[in-house]
Amino acid sequence: MRSQEFRQGVADVREGKRPQFDKGDWQLLLYEQGRLWGTIAPRSMLLTVNGKPNPAAVDLWEREREAITP
């Protein structure tokens, strides 16, 4: 959730942008995880609060980990 690629995936899906599949393997994995998380998370849920991971966002990640990660 801290990576730029993950955050970009969340931002892209929330803004309705087309996926960016022109990334390297590792970056693409993080980006796609961000897109998936952004799809299931409420749009109002922030990734961070005061520069730290939002506990509600982390909780959602933990509950949905199997759907988000390969």
N, CA, C and O atoms as a Maestro MAE file, in Angstrom:
{
 s_m_m2io_version
 :::
 2.0.0
}

f_m_ct {
 s_m_title
 :::
 protein
 m_atom[280] {
  # First column is atom index #
  i_m_mmod_type
  r_m_x_coord
  r_m_y_coord
  r_m_z_coord
  i_m_residue_number
  s_m_chain_name
  s_m_pdb_residue_name
  s_m_pdb_atom_name
  i_m_atomic_number
  :::
  1 25 0.816 -1.195 0.000 1 A "MET " " N  " 7
  2 3 0.000 0.000 0.000 1 A "MET " " CA " 6
  3 2 0.861 1.261 0.000 1 A "MET " " C  " 6
  4 15 0.381 2.348 -0.320 1 A "MET " " O  " 8
  5 25 2.110 1.110 0.354 2 A "ARG " " N  " 7
  6 3 2.986 2.280 0.416 2 A "ARG " " CA " 6
  7 2 3.653 2.591 -0.915 2 A "ARG " " C  " 6
  8 15 4.188 3.684 -1.099 2 A "ARG " " O  " 8
  9 25 3.626 1.645 -1.840 3 A "SER " " N  " 7
  10 3 4.349 1.863 -3.090 3 A "SER " " CA " 6
  11 2 3.613 2.862 -3.986 3 A "SER " " C  " 6
  12 15 2.389 2.986 -3.944 3 A "SER " " O  " 8
  13 25 4.391 3.558 -4.783 4 A "GLN " " N  " 7
  14 3 3.835 4.515 -5.744 4 A "GLN " " CA " 6
  15 2 2.940 3.797 -6.748 4 A "GLN " " C  " 6
  16 15 1.907 4.328 -7.156 4 A "GLN " " O  " 8
  17 25 3.338 2.583 -7.147 5 A "GLU " " N  " 7
  18 3 2.553 1.835 -8.122 5 A "GLU " " CA " 6
  19 2 1.178 1.474 -7.568 5 A "GLU " " C  " 6
  20 15 0.176 1.588 -8.275 5 A "GLU " " O  " 8
  21 25 1.123 1.042 -6.318 6 A "PHE " " N  " 7
  22 3 -0.153 0.709 -5.689 6 A "PHE " " CA " 6
  23 2 -1.033 1.942 -5.624 6 A "PHE " " C  " 6
  24 15 -2.203 1.897 -6.002 6 A "PHE " " O  " 8
  25 25 -0.476 3.036 -5.149 7 A "ARG " " N  " 7
  26 3 -1.244 4.282 -5.043 7 A "ARG " " CA " 6
  27 2 -1.734 4.757 -6.406 7 A "ARG " " C  " 6
  28 15 -2.849 5.266 -6.524 7 A "ARG " " O  " 8
  29 25 -0.900 4.589 -7.441 8 A "GLN " " N  " 7
  30 3 -1.302 4.983 -8.789 8 A "GLN " " CA " 6
  31 2 -2.449 4.110 -9.286 8 A "GLN " " C  " 6
  32 15 -3.360 4.604 -9.951 8 A "GLN " " O  " 8
  33 25 -2.414 2.824 -8.971 9 A "GLY " " N  " 7
  34 3 -3.504 1.931 -9.351 9 A "GLY " " CA " 6
  35 2 -4.813 2.342 -8.711 9 A "GLY " " C  " 6
  36 15 -5.858 2.345 -9.363 9 A "GLY " " O  " 8
  37 25 -4.757 2.693 -7.423 10 A "VAL " " N  " 7
  38 3 -5.965 3.156 -6.726 10 A "VAL " " CA " 6
  39 2 -6.476 4.433 -7.382 10 A "VAL " " C  " 6
  40 15 -7.667 4.555 -7.669 10 A "VAL " " O  " 8
  41 25 -5.577 5.380 -7.618 11 A "ALA " " N  " 7
  42 3 -5.981 6.661 -8.209 11 A "ALA " " CA " 6
  43 2 -6.584 6.459 -9.594 11 A "ALA " " C  " 6
  44 15 -7.599 7.073 -9.925 11 A "ALA " " O  " 8
  45 25 -5.966 5.605 -10.404 12 A "ASP " " N  " 7
  46 3 -6.459 5.403 -11.766 12 A "ASP " " CA " 6
  47 2 -7.860 4.803 -11.771 12 A "ASP " " C  " 6
  48 15 -8.722 5.253 -12.526 12 A "ASP " " O  " 8
  49 25 -8.093 3.806 -10.950 13 A "VAL " " N  " 7
  50 3 -9.421 3.180 -10.948 13 A "VAL " " CA " 6
  51 2 -10.466 4.142 -10.389 13 A "VAL " " C  " 6
  52 15 -11.599 4.165 -10.869 13 A "VAL " " O  " 8
  53 25 -10.109 4.920 -9.401 14 A "ARG " " N  " 7
  54 3 -11.065 5.878 -8.830 14 A "ARG " " CA " 6
  55 2 -11.369 7.023 -9.783 14 A "ARG " " C  " 6
  56 15 -12.456 7.598 -9.738 14 A "ARG " " O  " 8
  57 25 -10.414 7.356 -10.646 15 A "GLU " " N  " 7
  58 3 -10.622 8.432 -11.622 15 A "GLU " " CA " 6
  59 2 -11.190 7.910 -12.942 15 A "GLU " " C  " 6
  60 15 -11.421 8.683 -13.871 15 A "GLU " " O  " 8
  61 25 -11.414 6.603 -13.021 16 A "GLY " " N  " 7
  62 3 -11.972 6.018 -14.234 16 A "GLY " " CA " 6
  63 2 -11.005 5.944 -15.399 16 A "GLY " " C  " 6
  64 15 -11.422 5.852 -16.554 16 A "GLY " " O  " 8
  65 25 -9.702 5.986 -15.100 17 A "LYS " " N  " 7
  66 3 -8.695 5.927 -16.163 17 A "LYS " " CA " 6
  67 2 -8.482 4.491 -16.629 17 A "LYS " " C  " 6
  68 15 -8.695 3.535 -15.883 17 A "LYS " " O  " 8
  69 25 -8.058 4.369 -17.874 18 A "ARG " " N  " 7
  70 3 -7.723 3.055 -18.412 18 A "ARG " " CA " 6
  71 2 -6.495 2.517 -17.695 18 A "ARG " " C  " 6
  72 15 -5.639 3.300 -17.283 18 A "ARG " " O  " 8
  73 25 -6.383 1.188 -17.533 19 A "PRO " " N  " 7
  74 3 -5.206 0.600 -16.892 19 A "PRO " " CA " 6
  75 2 -3.927 0.908 -17.654 19 A "PRO " " C  " 6
  76 15 -3.932 1.033 -18.879 19 A "PRO " " O  " 8
  77 25 -2.847 1.025 -16.923 20 A "GLN " " N  " 7
  78 3 -1.520 1.248 -17.507 20 A "GLN " " CA " 6
  79 2 -0.754 -0.072 -17.439 20 A "GLN " " C  " 6
  80 15 -0.142 -0.384 -16.417 20 A "GLN " " O  " 8
  81 25 -0.787 -0.830 -18.499 21 A "PHE " " N  " 7
  82 3 -0.141 -2.138 -18.495 21 A "PHE " " CA " 6
  83 2 1.297 -2.094 -19.002 21 A "PHE " " C  " 6
  84 15 1.879 -3.140 -19.289 21 A "PHE " " O  " 8
  85 25 1.875 -0.908 -19.114 22 A "ASP " " N  " 7
  86 3 3.226 -0.773 -19.646 22 A "ASP " " CA " 6
  87 2 4.286 -0.726 -18.550 22 A "ASP " " C  " 6
  88 15 5.306 -0.055 -18.703 22 A "ASP " " O  " 8
  89 25 4.053 -1.426 -17.461 23 A "LYS " " N  " 7
  90 3 4.988 -1.426 -16.340 23 A "LYS " " CA " 6
  91 2 5.744 -2.749 -16.316 23 A "LYS " " C  " 6
  92 15 5.338 -3.716 -16.960 23 A "LYS " " O  " 8
  93 25 6.849 -2.784 -15.568 24 A "GLY " " N  " 7
  94 3 7.581 -4.030 -15.383 24 A "GLY " " CA " 6
  95 2 6.763 -5.000 -14.531 24 A "GLY " " C  " 6
  96 15 5.751 -4.615 -13.944 24 A "GLY " " O  " 8
  97 25 7.194 -6.232 -14.467 25 A "ASP " " N  " 7
  98 3 6.431 -7.266 -13.772 25 A "ASP " " CA " 6
  99 2 6.081 -6.894 -12.334 25 A "ASP " " C  " 6
  100 15 4.917 -6.964 -11.940 25 A "ASP " " O  " 8
  101 25 7.078 -6.500 -11.554 26 A "TRP " " N  " 7
  102 3 6.840 -6.189 -10.144 26 A "TRP " " CA " 6
  103 2 5.960 -4.954 -9.994 26 A "TRP " " C  " 6
  104 15 5.036 -4.938 -9.180 26 A "TRP " " O  " 8
  105 25 6.246 -3.929 -10.774 27 A "GLN " " N  " 7
  106 3 5.448 -2.717 -10.714 27 A "GLN " " CA " 6
  107 2 4.012 -2.988 -11.156 27 A "GLN " " C  " 6
  108 15 3.070 -2.443 -10.581 27 A "GLN " " O  " 8
  109 25 3.844 -3.828 -12.177 28 A "LEU " " N  " 7
  110 3 2.506 -4.161 -12.662 28 A "LEU " " CA " 6
  111 2 1.716 -4.900 -11.587 28 A "LEU " " C  " 6
  112 15 0.521 -4.655 -11.426 28 A "LEU " " O  " 8
  113 25 2.355 -5.789 -10.862 29 A "LEU " " N  " 7
  114 3 1.674 -6.514 -9.789 29 A "LEU " " CA " 6
  115 2 1.172 -5.538 -8.723 29 A "LEU " " C  " 6
  116 15 0.014 -5.610 -8.313 29 A "LEU " " O  " 8
  117 25 2.027 -4.640 -8.282 30 A "LEU " " N  " 7
  118 3 1.626 -3.662 -7.266 30 A "LEU " " CA " 6
  119 2 0.535 -2.742 -7.796 30 A "LEU " " C  " 6
  120 15 -0.412 -2.419 -7.078 30 A "LEU " " O  " 8
  121 25 0.665 -2.320 -9.045 31 A "TYR " " N  " 7
  122 3 -0.321 -1.443 -9.677 31 A "TYR " " CA " 6
  123 2 -1.680 -2.138 -9.741 31 A "TYR " " C  " 6
  124 15 -2.697 -1.539 -9.391 31 A "TYR " " O  " 8
  125 25 -1.706 -3.380 -10.179 32 A "GLU " " N  " 7
  126 3 -2.963 -4.115 -10.291 32 A "GLU " " CA " 6
  127 2 -3.581 -4.386 -8.918 32 A "GLU " " C  " 6
  128 15 -4.803 -4.354 -8.777 32 A "GLU " " O  " 8
  129 25 -2.758 -4.651 -7.915 33 A "GLN " " N  " 7
  130 3 -3.289 -4.810 -6.559 33 A "GLN " " CA " 6
  131 2 -3.952 -3.515 -6.105 33 A "GLN " " C  " 6
  132 15 -5.000 -3.544 -5.461 33 A "GLN " " O  " 8
  133 25 -3.345 -2.382 -6.439 34 A "GLY " " N  " 7
  134 3 -3.938 -1.090 -6.112 34 A "GLY " " CA " 6
  135 2 -5.265 -0.885 -6.825 34 A "GLY " " C  " 6
  136 15 -6.219 -0.377 -6.236 34 A "GLY " " O  " 8
  137 25 -5.327 -1.281 -8.102 35 A "ARG " " N  " 7
  138 3 -6.577 -1.158 -8.846 35 A "ARG " " CA " 6
  139 2 -7.662 -2.038 -8.219 35 A "ARG " " C  " 6
  140 15 -8.807 -1.607 -8.085 35 A "ARG " " O  " 8
  141 25 -7.313 -3.250 -7.842 36 A "LEU " " N  " 7
  142 3 -8.299 -4.141 -7.227 36 A "LEU " " CA " 6
  143 2 -8.760 -3.605 -5.883 36 A "LEU " " C  " 6
  144 15 -9.956 -3.598 -5.591 36 A "LEU " " O  " 8
  145 25 -7.814 -3.155 -5.059 37 A "TRP " " N  " 7
  146 3 -8.185 -2.588 -3.760 37 A "TRP " " CA " 6
  147 2 -9.074 -1.363 -3.963 37 A "TRP " " C  " 6
  148 15 -10.068 -1.187 -3.258 37 A "TRP " " O  " 8
  149 25 -8.717 -0.528 -4.919 38 A "GLY " " N  " 7
  150 3 -9.505 0.668 -5.207 38 A "GLY " " CA " 6
  151 2 -10.905 0.351 -5.692 38 A "GLY " " C  " 6
  152 15 -11.819 1.161 -5.532 38 A "GLY " " O  " 8
  153 25 -11.080 -0.813 -6.280 39 A "THR " " N  " 7
  154 3 -12.396 -1.233 -6.750 39 A "THR " " CA " 6
  155 2 -13.290 -1.679 -5.598 39 A "THR " " C  " 6
  156 15 -14.491 -1.409 -5.608 39 A "THR " " O  " 8
  157 25 -12.719 -2.357 -4.608 40 A "ILE " " N  " 7
  158 3 -13.547 -2.871 -3.501 40 A "ILE " " CA " 6
  159 2 -13.665 -1.889 -2.348 40 A "ILE " " C  " 6
  160 15 -14.612 -1.966 -1.566 40 A "ILE " " O  " 8
  161 25 -12.716 -0.967 -2.233 41 A "ALA " " N  " 7
  162 3 -12.746 -0.006 -1.120 41 A "ALA " " CA " 6
  163 2 -13.749 1.109 -1.409 41 A "ALA " " C  " 6
  164 15 -13.921 1.516 -2.558 41 A "ALA " " O  " 8
  165 25 -14.401 1.593 -0.370 42 A "PRO " " N  " 7
  166 3 -15.254 2.770 -0.581 42 A "PRO " " CA " 6
  167 2 -14.408 3.925 -1.130 42 A "PRO " " C  " 6
  168 15 -13.267 4.119 -0.710 42 A "PRO " " O  " 8
  169 25 -14.968 4.678 -2.058 43 A "ARG " " N  " 7
  170 3 -14.210 5.787 -2.660 43 A "ARG " " CA " 6
  171 2 -13.756 6.809 -1.628 43 A "ARG " " C  " 6
  172 15 -12.762 7.505 -1.834 43 A "ARG " " O  " 8
  173 25 -14.476 6.902 -0.528 44 A "SER " " N  " 7
  174 3 -14.121 7.870 0.505 44 A "SER " " CA " 6
  175 2 -12.991 7.374 1.420 44 A "SER " " C  " 6
  176 15 -12.470 8.148 2.223 44 A "SER " " O  " 8
  177 25 -12.607 6.096 1.309 45 A "MET " " N  " 7
  178 3 -11.574 5.554 2.180 45 A "MET " " CA " 6
  179 2 -10.197 6.019 1.718 45 A "MET " " C  " 6
  180 15 -9.803 5.792 0.574 45 A "MET " " O  " 8
  181 25 -9.482 6.662 2.610 46 A "LEU " " N  " 7
  182 3 -8.136 7.139 2.313 46 A "LEU " " CA " 6
  183 2 -7.119 6.033 2.547 46 A "LEU " " C  " 6
  184 15 -7.295 5.204 3.439 46 A "LEU " " O  " 8
  185 25 -6.058 6.016 1.752 47 A "LEU " " N  " 7
  186 3 -4.973 5.061 1.975 47 A "LEU " " CA " 6
  187 2 -4.144 5.429 3.197 47 A "LEU " " C  " 6
  188 15 -3.695 4.561 3.946 47 A "LEU " " O  " 8
  189 25 -3.950 6.732 3.386 48 A "THR " " N  " 7
  190 3 -3.149 7.199 4.507 48 A "THR " " CA " 6
  191 2 -3.891 8.275 5.290 48 A "THR " " C  " 6
  192 15 -4.759 8.978 4.772 48 A "THR " " O  " 8
  193 25 -3.514 8.371 6.545 49 A "VAL " " N  " 7
  194 3 -4.026 9.419 7.424 49 A "VAL " " CA " 6
  195 2 -2.815 9.985 8.154 49 A "VAL " " C  " 6
  196 15 -2.109 9.260 8.854 49 A "VAL " " O  " 8
  197 25 -2.579 11.274 7.990 50 A "ASN " " N  " 7
  198 3 -1.405 11.928 8.595 50 A "ASN " " CA " 6
  199 2 -0.102 11.241 8.211 50 A "ASN " " C  " 6
  200 15 0.805 11.103 9.031 50 A "ASN " " O  " 8
  201 25 -0.018 10.808 6.949 51 A "GLY " " N  " 7
  202 3 1.211 10.206 6.442 51 A "GLY " " CA " 6
  203 2 1.437 8.760 6.836 51 A "GLY " " C  " 6
  204 15 2.476 8.187 6.505 51 A "GLY " " O  " 8
  205 25 0.489 8.158 7.535 52 A "LYS " " N  " 7
  206 3 0.611 6.758 7.958 52 A "LYS " " CA " 6
  207 2 -0.526 5.958 7.350 52 A "LYS " " C  " 6
  208 15 -1.582 6.508 7.036 52 A "LYS " " O  " 8
  209 25 -0.310 4.636 7.180 53 A "PRO " " N  " 7
  210 3 -1.394 3.821 6.618 53 A "PRO " " CA " 6
  211 2 -2.678 3.961 7.432 53 A "PRO " " C  " 6
  212 15 -2.661 3.915 8.662 53 A "PRO " " O  " 8
  213 25 -3.780 4.131 6.727 54 A "ASN " " N  " 7
  214 3 -5.084 4.231 7.357 54 A "ASN " " CA " 6
  215 2 -5.447 2.848 7.924 54 A "ASN " " C  " 6
  216 15 -5.507 1.882 7.163 54 A "ASN " " O  " 8
  217 25 -5.690 2.730 9.235 55 A "PRO " " N  " 7
  218 3 -6.016 1.425 9.811 55 A "PRO " " CA " 6
  219 2 -7.223 0.755 9.140 55 A "PRO " " C  " 6
  220 15 -7.247 -0.469 9.004 55 A "PRO " " O  " 8
  221 25 -8.212 1.530 8.725 56 A "ALA " " N  " 7
  222 3 -9.376 0.949 8.045 56 A "ALA " " CA " 6
  223 2 -8.977 0.380 6.685 56 A "ALA " " C  " 6
  224 15 -9.488 -0.664 6.278 56 A "ALA " " O  " 8
  225 25 -8.072 1.052 5.982 57 A "ALA " " N  " 7
  226 3 -7.602 0.569 4.688 57 A "ALA " " CA " 6
  227 2 -6.799 -0.717 4.858 57 A "ALA " " C  " 6
  228 15 -6.944 -1.656 4.074 57 A "ALA " " O  " 8
  229 25 -5.962 -0.755 5.873 58 A "VAL " " N  " 7
  230 3 -5.168 -1.954 6.149 58 A "VAL " " CA " 6
  231 2 -6.092 -3.111 6.525 58 A "VAL " " C  " 6
  232 15 -5.879 -4.241 6.087 58 A "VAL " " O  " 8
  233 25 -7.108 -2.836 7.329 59 A "ASP " " N  " 7
  234 3 -8.061 -3.866 7.721 59 A "ASP " " CA " 6
  235 2 -8.767 -4.439 6.493 59 A "ASP " " C  " 6
  236 15 -8.929 -5.653 6.376 59 A "ASP " " O  " 8
  237 25 -9.185 -3.566 5.583 60 A "LEU " " N  " 7
  238 3 -9.832 -4.031 4.356 60 A "LEU " " CA " 6
  239 2 -8.870 -4.895 3.551 60 A "LEU " " C  " 6
  240 15 -9.267 -5.935 3.024 60 A "LEU " " O  " 8
  241 25 -7.614 -4.478 3.451 61 A "TRP " " N  " 7
  242 3 -6.589 -5.258 2.745 61 A "TRP " " CA " 6
  243 2 -6.479 -6.648 3.351 61 A "TRP " " C  " 6
  244 15 -6.462 -7.646 2.631 61 A "TRP " " O  " 8
  245 25 -6.406 -6.711 4.665 62 A "GLU " " N  " 7
  246 3 -6.270 -8.001 5.343 62 A "GLU " " CA " 6
  247 2 -7.487 -8.896 5.085 62 A "GLU " " C  " 6
  248 15 -7.335 -10.091 4.832 62 A "GLU " " O  " 8
  249 25 -8.677 -8.328 5.146 63 A "ARG " " N  " 7
  250 3 -9.895 -9.122 4.940 63 A "ARG " " CA " 6
  251 2 -10.030 -9.610 3.506 63 A "ARG " " C  " 6
  252 15 -10.571 -10.690 3.272 63 A "ARG " " O  " 8
  253 25 -9.547 -8.831 2.541 64 A "GLU " " N  " 7
  254 3 -9.713 -9.156 1.123 64 A "GLU " " CA " 6
  255 2 -8.430 -9.622 0.444 64 A "GLU " " C  " 6
  256 15 -8.368 -9.693 -0.783 64 A "GLU " " O  " 8
  257 25 -7.422 -9.936 1.223 65 A "ARG " " N  " 7
  258 3 -6.108 -10.273 0.683 65 A "ARG " " CA " 6
  259 2 -6.161 -11.368 -0.389 65 A "ARG " " C  " 6
  260 15 -5.500 -11.251 -1.422 65 A "ARG " " O  " 8
  261 25 -6.928 -12.415 -0.157 66 A "GLU " " N  " 7
  262 3 -6.984 -13.514 -1.114 66 A "GLU " " CA " 6
  263 2 -7.566 -13.088 -2.461 66 A "GLU " " C  " 6
  264 15 -7.177 -13.620 -3.501 66 A "GLU " " O  " 8
  265 25 -8.491 -12.136 -2.446 67 A "ALA " " N  " 7
  266 3 -9.069 -11.656 -3.705 67 A "ALA " " CA " 6
  267 2 -8.134 -10.695 -4.430 67 A "ALA " " C  " 6
  268 15 -8.233 -10.529 -5.645 67 A "ALA " " O  " 8
  269 25 -7.229 -10.064 -3.689 68 A "ILE " " N  " 7
  270 3 -6.365 -9.031 -4.249 68 A "ILE " " CA " 6
  271 2 -5.008 -9.583 -4.694 68 A "ILE " " C  " 6
  272 15 -4.457 -9.131 -5.698 68 A "ILE " " O  " 8
  273 25 -4.477 -10.537 -3.970 69 A "THR " " N  " 7
  274 3 -3.133 -11.031 -4.274 69 A "THR " " CA " 6
  275 2 -3.204 -12.382 -4.978 69 A "THR " " C  " 6
  276 15 -4.114 -13.175 -4.737 69 A "THR " " O  " 8
  277 25 -2.237 -12.629 -5.845 70 A "PRO " " N  " 7
  278 3 -2.229 -13.915 -6.576 70 A "PRO " " CA " 6
  279 2 -1.848 -15.067 -5.673 70 A "PRO " " C  " 6
  280 15 -1.792 -16.211 -6.123 70 A "PRO " " O  " 8
  :::
 }
 m_bond[279] {
  # First column is bond index #
  i_m_from
  i_m_to
  i_m_order
  :::
  1 1 2 1
  2 2 3 1
  3 3 4 2
  4 3 5 1
  5 5 6 1
  6 6 7 1
  7 7 8 2
  8 7 9 1
  9 9 10 1
  10 10 11 1
  11 11 12 2
  12 11 13 1
  13 13 14 1
  14 14 15 1
  15 15 16 2
  16 15 17 1
  17 17 18 1
  18 18 19 1
  19 19 20 2
  20 19 21 1
  21 21 22 1
  22 22 23 1
  23 23 24 2
  24 23 25 1
  25 25 26 1
  26 26 27 1
  27 27 28 2
  28 27 29 1
  29 29 30 1
  30 30 31 1
  31 31 32 2
  32 31 33 1
  33 33 34 1
  34 34 35 1
  35 35 36 2
  36 35 37 1
  37 37 38 1
  38 38 39 1
  39 39 40 2
  40 39 41 1
  41 41 42 1
  42 42 43 1
  43 43 44 2
  44 43 45 1
  45 45 46 1
  46 46 47 1
  47 47 48 2
  48 47 49 1
  49 49 50 1
  50 50 51 1
  51 51 52 2
  52 51 53 1
  53 53 54 1
  54 54 55 1
  55 55 56 2
  56 55 57 1
  57 57 58 1
  58 58 59 1
  59 59 60 2
  60 59 61 1
  61 61 62 1
  62 62 63 1
  63 63 64 2
  64 63 65 1
  65 65 66 1
  66 66 67 1
  67 67 68 2
  68 67 69 1
  69 69 70 1
  70 70 71 1
  71 71 72 2
  72 71 73 1
  73 73 74 1
  74 74 75 1
  75 75 76 2
  76 75 77 1
  77 77 78 1
  78 78 79 1
  79 79 80 2
  80 79 81 1
  81 81 82 1
  82 82 83 1
  83 83 84 2
  84 83 85 1
  85 85 86 1
  86 86 87 1
  87 87 88 2
  88 87 89 1
  89 89 90 1
  90 90 91 1
  91 91 92 2
  92 91 93 1
  93 93 94 1
  94 94 95 1
  95 95 96 2
  96 95 97 1
  97 97 98 1
  98 98 99 1
  99 99 100 2
  100 99 101 1
  101 101 102 1
  102 102 103 1
  103 103 104 2
  104 103 105 1
  105 105 106 1
  106 106 107 1
  107 107 108 2
  108 107 109 1
  109 109 110 1
  110 110 111 1
  111 111 112 2
  112 111 113 1
  113 113 114 1
  114 114 115 1
  115 115 116 2
  116 115 117 1
  117 117 118 1
  118 118 119 1
  119 119 120 2
  120 119 121 1
  121 121 122 1
  122 122 123 1
  123 123 124 2
  124 123 125 1
  125 125 126 1
  126 126 127 1
  127 127 128 2
  128 127 129 1
  129 129 130 1
  130 130 131 1
  131 131 132 2
  132 131 133 1
  133 133 134 1
  134 134 135 1
  135 135 136 2
  136 135 137 1
  137 137 138 1
  138 138 139 1
  139 139 140 2
  140 139 141 1
  141 141 142 1
  142 142 143 1
  143 143 144 2
  144 143 145 1
  145 145 146 1
  146 146 147 1
  147 147 148 2
  148 147 149 1
  149 149 150 1
  150 150 151 1
  151 151 152 2
  152 151 153 1
  153 153 154 1
  154 154 155 1
  155 155 156 2
  156 155 157 1
  157 157 158 1
  158 158 159 1
  159 159 160 2
  160 159 161 1
  161 161 162 1
  162 162 163 1
  163 163 164 2
  164 163 165 1
  165 165 166 1
  166 166 167 1
  167 167 168 2
  168 167 169 1
  169 169 170 1
  170 170 171 1
  171 171 172 2
  172 171 173 1
  173 173 174 1
  174 174 175 1
  175 175 176 2
  176 175 177 1
  177 177 178 1
  178 178 179 1
  179 179 180 2
  180 179 181 1
  181 181 182 1
  182 182 183 1
  183 183 184 2
  184 183 185 1
  185 185 186 1
  186 186 187 1
  187 187 188 2
  188 187 189 1
  189 189 190 1
  190 190 191 1
  191 191 192 2
  192 191 193 1
  193 193 194 1
  194 194 195 1
  195 195 196 2
  196 195 197 1
  197 197 198 1
  198 198 199 1
  199 199 200 2
  200 199 201 1
  201 201 202 1
  202 202 203 1
  203 203 204 2
  204 203 205 1
  205 205 206 1
  206 206 207 1
  207 207 208 2
  208 207 209 1
  209 209 210 1
  210 210 211 1
  211 211 212 2
  212 211 213 1
  213 213 214 1
  214 214 215 1
  215 215 216 2
  216 215 217 1
  217 217 218 1
  218 218 219 1
  219 219 220 2
  220 219 221 1
  221 221 222 1
  222 222 223 1
  223 223 224 2
  224 223 225 1
  225 225 226 1
  226 226 227 1
  227 227 228 2
  228 227 229 1
  229 229 230 1
  230 230 231 1
  231 231 232 2
  232 231 233 1
  233 233 234 1
  234 234 235 1
  235 235 236 2
  236 235 237 1
  237 237 238 1
  238 238 239 1
  239 239 240 2
  240 239 241 1
  241 241 242 1
  242 242 243 1
  243 243 244 2
  244 243 245 1
  245 245 246 1
  246 246 247 1
  247 247 248 2
  248 247 249 1
  249 249 250 1
  250 250 251 1
  251 251 252 2
  252 251 253 1
  253 253 254 1
  254 254 255 1
  255 255 256 2
  256 255 257 1
  257 257 258 1
  258 258 259 1
  259 259 260 2
  260 259 261 1
  261 261 262 1
  262 262 263 1
  263 263 264 2
  264 263 265 1
  265 265 266 1
  266 266 267 1
  267 267 268 2
  268 267 269 1
  269 269 270 1
  270 270 271 1
  271 271 272 2
  272 271 273 1
  273 273 274 1
  274 274 275 1
  275 275 276 2
  276 275 277 1
  277 277 278 1
  278 278 279 1
  279 279 280 2
  :::
 }
}
